[in-house]
């Protein structure tokens, strides 16, 4: 895309008087010079942010269009800074849109996949679930008695921490600590067991 192409994208009525026409020609000449000197570098700089040559080129083109739409353009040095800043802002907006879209797509895919897997689990999934259930049961059995009791009451039987603390004749803080230790111990145990396979 050349700066002339960007100028053609600028729609609108022609300037009413000669002074505005002169200002428009001056802006076009400054943008032509800016394009010749900095386009390749600007596209590379935007590419570093968006990782797509096609998208970087489109973003730079949009930045040039926005520069051409300026009513009161700054001097040439500031125009270059304005162009770069505009392109970087557009790249940032584009990256944010892509990230949000990707997160939505991943969320939808994950939810659909989980729902389908719940309805029709694969043999591999059933085997993994059985294997993990065995690991977890072994991990719970290997816990120290107080940690096992706190974990069982709160996590498996669904009691509140306060109810478990009353049943164990302990403080709520002690039950929280026992449950945290139980999780840490179980995670280590399961990791070790899976590492042996």
C-alpha positions as CSV (number, residue, x, y, z in Angstrom):
1,X,0.0,0.0,0.0
2,X,1.3,3.4,-0.8
3,X,0.5,6.7,0.8
4,X,-1.5,7.6,-2.3
5,X,-3.7,4.5,-1.7
6,X,-4.3,5.6,1.8
7,X,-5.2,9.1,0.6
8,X,-7.8,7.5,-1.7
9,X,-9.4,5.8,1.3
10,X,-10.0,9.3,2.7
11,X,-13.6,10.0,1.7
12,X,-15.1,13.4,2.0
13,X,-15.9,16.6,0.1
14,X,-13.0,18.6,-1.5
15,X,-11.7,21.5,0.6
16,X,-13.8,24.6,0.0
17,X,-11.0,27.2,-0.4
18,X,-7.4,27.3,-1.8
19,X,-5.8,27.5,1.7
20,X,-7.3,24.3,2.9
21,X,-6.4,22.6,-0.5
22,X,-2.8,23.7,0.0
23,X,-2.8,22.3,3.5
24,X,-4.2,19.0,2.2
25,X,-1.5,18.8,-0.5
26,X,1.2,19.7,2.1
27,X,-0.1,16.9,4.4
28,X,-0.1,14.5,1.4
29,X,3.4,15.4,0.4
30,X,4.6,15.0,4.1
31,X,2.9,11.7,4.3
32,X,4.4,10.5,1.0
33,X,7.9,11.4,2.4
34,X,7.1,9.7,5.7
35,X,5.9,6.6,3.8
36,X,9.0,6.4,1.7
37,X,11.3,6.8,4.7
38,X,9.6,4.8,7.4
39,X,7.0,2.3,6.0
40,X,9.3,-0.8,6.1
41,X,10.5,0.0,9.6
42,X,7.0,0.7,10.8
43,X,5.6,-2.6,9.4
44,X,8.5,-4.5,11.1
45,X,7.9,-2.8,14.4
46,X,4.2,-3.6,14.3
47,X,5.0,-7.2,13.2
48,X,7.0,-7.6,16.4
49,X,3.8,-6.8,18.3
50,X,1.2,-8.8,16.3
51,X,3.4,-11.6,14.7
52,X,1.6,-11.5,11.4
53,X,2.9,-9.7,8.3
54,X,-0.6,-9.4,6.8
55,X,-2.1,-7.9,10.0
56,X,0.9,-5.6,10.5
57,X,0.5,-4.3,6.9
58,X,-3.2,-3.7,7.5
59,X,-2.5,-1.9,10.8
60,X,0.1,0.4,9.2
61,X,-2.4,1.1,6.4
62,X,-5.0,2.1,8.9
63,X,-2.5,4.3,10.7
64,X,-1.7,6.1,7.5
65,X,-5.4,6.6,6.8
66,X,-5.9,8.1,10.3
67,X,-2.9,10.4,9.7
68,X,-4.5,11.6,6.4
69,X,-7.7,12.4,8.3
70,X,-6.0,14.9,10.6
71,X,-7.5,18.3,10.4
72,X,-4.5,20.1,11.9
73,X,-1.4,17.9,11.3
74,X,1.7,18.4,13.5
75,X,5.2,19.1,12.0
76,X,6.9,16.2,10.2
77,X,8.9,14.9,13.2
78,X,5.7,14.9,15.3
79,X,3.8,13.4,12.4
80,X,6.2,10.4,12.4
81,X,5.8,10.0,16.2
82,X,2.0,10.3,15.8
83,X,2.1,7.6,13.0
84,X,4.1,5.2,15.1
85,X,2.0,5.8,18.2
86,X,-1.2,5.3,16.2
87,X,0.1,2.1,14.7
88,X,1.2,0.7,18.0
89,X,-2.2,1.6,19.6
90,X,-4.0,-0.2,16.7
91,X,-1.7,-3.2,17.2
92,X,-2.4,-3.3,20.9
93,X,-6.1,-3.1,20.3
94,X,-5.8,-5.9,17.7
95,X,-3.8,-8.1,20.0
96,X,-6.4,-7.5,22.8
97,X,-9.3,-8.5,20.5
98,X,-7.4,-11.6,19.4
99,X,-6.7,-12.6,23.0
100,X,-10.3,-12.1,24.1
101,X,-11.6,-14.0,21.0
102,X,-9.1,-16.9,21.6
103,X,-10.1,-17.1,25.3
104,X,-13.8,-17.2,24.4
105,X,-13.2,-19.9,21.8
106,X,-11.1,-21.9,24.2
107,X,-13.7,-21.6,26.9
108,X,-16.5,-22.6,24.5
109,X,-14.5,-25.5,23.2
110,X,-13.5,-26.7,26.7
111,X,-17.1,-26.5,27.9
112,X,-18.5,-28.4,24.9
113,X,-15.7,-31.0,25.1
114,X,-16.3,-31.5,28.8
115,X,-20.0,-31.9,28.3
116,X,-19.5,-34.4,25.5
117,X,-16.9,-36.3,27.5
118,X,-19.3,-36.5,30.5
119,X,-22.0,-37.9,28.3
120,X,-19.7,-40.3,26.4
121,X,-16.4,-40.8,28.2
122,X,-13.7,-42.4,26.1
123,X,-12.0,-45.6,27.3
124,X,-8.8,-43.7,27.8
125,X,-10.6,-41.1,30.0
126,X,-12.3,-43.9,32.1
127,X,-8.9,-45.5,32.6
128,X,-7.3,-42.2,33.6
129,X,-10.1,-41.5,36.0
130,X,-9.8,-44.9,37.6
131,X,-6.0,-44.5,37.8
132,X,-6.3,-41.0,39.3
133,X,-9.0,-42.2,41.7
134,X,-6.7,-45.0,42.9
135,X,-3.8,-42.5,43.3
136,X,-6.0,-40.1,45.3
137,X,-7.4,-42.9,47.5
138,X,-3.8,-44.1,48.3
139,X,-2.8,-40.5,49.0
140,X,-5.6,-40.0,51.4
141,X,-4.8,-43.2,53.2
142,X,-1.2,-42.2,53.6
143,X,-2.1,-38.9,55.3
144,X,-1.4,-38.5,59.0
145,X,-4.5,-39.3,61.0
146,X,-5.5,-35.7,61.9
147,X,-4.9,-34.4,58.4
148,X,-6.8,-37.4,57.0
149,X,-9.7,-36.7,59.3
150,X,-9.8,-32.9,58.5
151,X,-9.6,-33.6,54.8
152,X,-12.3,-36.3,54.9
153,X,-14.7,-34.2,57.0
154,X,-14.4,-31.0,54.9
155,X,-13.6,-32.2,51.4
156,X,-15.3,-35.6,51.1
157,X,-18.2,-35.3,53.5
158,X,-18.9,-31.6,52.8
159,X,-18.8,-30.2,56.3
160,X,-17.8,-26.7,57.0
161,X,-14.5,-25.9,58.6
162,X,-16.3,-24.8,61.7
163,X,-18.2,-28.1,61.9
164,X,-15.0,-30.1,61.3
165,X,-13.2,-28.0,64.0
166,X,-16.0,-28.9,66.5
167,X,-15.9,-32.6,65.6
168,X,-12.2,-32.7,66.0
169,X,-12.1,-30.5,69.1
170,X,-9.7,-28.2,67.4
171,X,-9.6,-24.6,66.2
172,X,-10.7,-23.5,62.7
173,X,-7.2,-22.3,61.9
174,X,-5.8,-25.7,62.8
175,X,-8.3,-27.4,60.5
176,X,-7.4,-25.0,57.6
177,X,-3.7,-25.8,58.2
178,X,-4.4,-29.6,58.3
179,X,-6.3,-29.4,55.0
180,X,-3.6,-27.4,53.3
181,X,-1.0,-29.9,54.4
182,X,-3.2,-32.7,53.2
183,X,-3.4,-31.2,49.8
184,X,0.3,-30.6,49.6
185,X,1.1,-34.1,50.8
186,X,-1.4,-35.6,48.3
187,X,0.0,-33.6,45.4
188,X,3.5,-34.8,46.2
189,X,2.3,-38.4,46.5
190,X,0.4,-38.4,43.2
191,X,3.3,-36.7,41.4
192,X,5.7,-39.4,42.7
193,X,3.3,-42.2,41.7
194,X,2.8,-40.8,38.2
195,X,6.5,-40.2,37.9
196,X,7.2,-43.9,38.5
197,X,5.1,-45.0,35.6
